[in-house]
Amino acid sequence: MSLEQALDQLDTPFLISSFIFGGLVGSFANVCISRWPHGESVVSPRSRCPKCKNSIAWYDNFPVISWLILGAKCRNCGLPISWLYPLVEAITAVSFALVYLRFGAIIAAPIYMFFVVCMIIVTFQDLTDWTIPDEISVWGIFIGLGVAFIGMFFPAAELRVTTPIDALLGIALGGGIIFTIDRLTLILLKKPGMGMGDVKLLAMIGSFVGWQGVLATLMLACLLGSVIGVSMILYFKSRGEGEGSATEADASGKNGDDTAGGDVKTETVIRSAEDDEDITLEGHYLPFGPYLALAGVVYIFIGPELIAMYIGWANLAGTL
Ligand SMILES: [Zn+2]
């Protein structure tokens, strides 16, 4: 039996393992999302109830399943536990299975599982706390650069970046574009546009996707942002009539975040509402992180296909 056949045999067990592993990593992602905004350690103390701070027993800490069995309540204090926790675990589990299906049993799979969980943490921390953790955006830049060296030495690894130069260009272009947009917004519109969190985030994504990937990610993020943003504005417009038209877009953004934050993570939501008061004094704040994160993940999955498609369209347009 060749190595390839042996790996084929392992397909289903690997797939199921990726899914379960994803659930466990998603559980850790929840710890990061809930503790990093408060500057707390993600290593100790062990998992605890966000309300009563009691440690959660191992048998109550199975991803998604425990939340369902306990009826979305803490066993100790009976207070509700946010649906965001099982959601993050489920999304991570499914994503890891998809990464395995896309890349197979090669080095790219664990690397991009790592990238995807980073993007999930960024998305949910930005939605609930309106911050992007430096733990990911800054350290991720160096990890992405390290991955580029793997890409250089192992061409068969199917990595998105295959030279450290491409990673460096991705970092510079990603950080540079957002930084320029931020400065231009500040100078021309007299209000902060993106924020340094997004600058560091696209630089980090750039280290994983290279310079072409950064351009594709940014275009995709803007596309997702306009589709999802406009749908949300229309949705909240249809629900809440009579709001001031000047602040409508801003208000629906806030509503969107409150909805995403859920009713249960009250502490975090109140905190971000307070933070928001500070931020709105400076001007409109558009949380762009989740769009960048989602676009980065889409690029990791189908980036080369997207670029080929784009070049195809460009050529087609050129011949017309
Ligand atoms: Zn509790």
Residues whose N, C-alpha, C, O or C-beta is under 5 A from the ligand:
A	BS01	ZN	C49 K51 C52 C74 N76 C77 G78
